[in-house]
């Protein structure tokens, strides 16, 4: 299908996600859906070999931040100037891809655009005109089989490509890229958070506002609040995390795939653009020469500054561990008394972890969540699915592998 934008293809994709742990990255929708067996992050991910092939080396825990974020050559706090209209933050992710297209370094970009009937639903698209990327700005919530568009790119004779995706998509892309023979491939990654279906996301919006259809923007911010913007002219609202209606969500609101994700920061991307370590701005992790090349391409429009690093994450992560242990065991969570919430909501952005410490906290929380939920729901997967970097992060909090959770070749004799 060719939509109204002359350089954007949004093809109809057949088949569907496979059973079990699947984020519908797109591999199961390809002509050879058996490729899931060698491309899926939820089967037996091999990050060291992938990092060595893609970045030229593996992540080194001795380089302190690489223990948390993967191979990193440089990190920045960043803002695009001027801010791109319609961007989720300032527009860095789209600007990177647009610059590559305008310079002729690539012929197309695989990314997502909003569904014409639902601004929150992501639709995988192949974009060949730089101006068309403006319609791809903003956040979507749901599952997008973007990797399936590799076949479309190959069928159209495209050999120089950029891909914008979340970690589970990037892992699959990296596992298959050699089979497509691209002359040049640039991967722009975004960190992932807990995803859900678009339909469930609409249920969440309905809990946040009496007029959910007027919500045009939603962002989880590093100041411990969610920002809402509206299409009906109302001013933005900021809801502290502690006041979100999480207790009203069904137990399966966040799918098990997202509760057991082993890569929060998109470790196999050439460049990762997110917010967690940005302390109110965006956060950029340059992972290799291609990532540096992309960032250099927008140097006249981007303001880079050193990252901040404030607070102590320890108590927050320990509290998360205790609650996750109860949730994974099917027990009710220990909830904060309502009278205390306003005080804690006031103190969190002032005394809680911020900047890099906030990012470290979130990555450790995801590692803990992965181990506890897999241990409860899919114990047989533990020995193959949990990479060493996840165990390394969880060790600080007393979580280590049992003998049955270590792959045979990794066990000590």
Phi, psi and omega in degrees: 000130174257119184275191187295337178276127192295337184247023183235123176253126176238086188287153170285127183251131180274189179055214182181185180293155178276167179288158178086209181287108183206129176259013180053052180293339178124343184295321181293346180264000182278168184299327176247085183289353176291347178298342176306324184298333181250357185241350190276130177295339186264015177248290179209072183295143180234087183286320180303313180294321179294317179298317181298320181289321188272316185258351181087358176196165177264159179296143186242109180301338178292334170277101199316309186288337180292337174298330181265318196244356181089184182306124184218120176269331179200148175228145182217156162267134192214151172219140172273138179230126356286162178296133180287134180297132178084003181285154176291317174244268177241349176105018184296314184303310180294323181298321179301313182290319181298320180295320177299318179295314183295327181279351182080010178291333177226166178254341183198163177231132170264123180206198177235150175235165178286144173298137181303334182260357183201107185298339183271345184274124181279137177238121179296136181222153172249112187253129180243351179248126183305319183297334182288343181291339179299330180285350181264000179292155175102169183268141173239157178230121183143187184254133184233115182284059187295325185297334179300337182285355171301322180294322177295317179299317179295318181297331180270005176077019181282127181243347178237116194221149168243148181229128175249121184199172177269170191303316182294330174290317181297318181300314180296317178302313182295326180291334186251349191302324182296333182287347183257350172062036179294137176292324180210133179223123177249130181242116178256113185255149170243143174298153180252158172231189180293121179266171173203176177288158179297322180297316179294326178297322176298323176298320178296316179300323180294335177279341184271332188208147180291340178238071186298332181289347179268355178286119183252351185204137175218134178213131170278120188256160180285356176265022175067034176220162173252130178261131174244137171239159190229150180272355183261014175091356178291152177289160179300152174245146177236117184251118177301144179310318185292345180257006176289147183279048183299324182294342180270357180277146177294158184300330182261020179303313174267121183293160182298331177302318182283333176284347182236029179287136182255005182215098183274333190252014176060061188296339184259005174285159173285327178213137178248131179237117181214209181225340194306317181267006188275347178051053179099345175245191175271163185234123183242132173241113177271123188254338182199187184295325178294321176296318178296321178298317180295316180294321177300329182294339180243022185299333180281353183239000186240139178254116182252142178213164180295153178283152174267165181204099189226150173083185182226122185278347195304309184293324179295318181289321178296321176296320177296318179301313181297317181291322180291324176300319178291317181295317180294334178270005177082013181264154177293147180286151172278116186256147179289138176302142183302325182294336183271340186302314180300322180293314181293322178298327177288320186281328186308305182290348180263325184243343182285173179298137180222160181063226182299325180294326175296316180296318177300318180300314182294321180292319177295321178298319179293324177297315179298314180300316179301309183297313185291320181285322176296317180301324181279316191259329183221061185300329181293340181277346189303315188293338182252335191263339184264110181288165181300326183293332177288316177298322180299318181291321184283340185299328180301337184248021174079013178261117177226166183284141168282166181303321181287350183259009179248129177302144187306318184289345181264354183283147175288143180292000000 
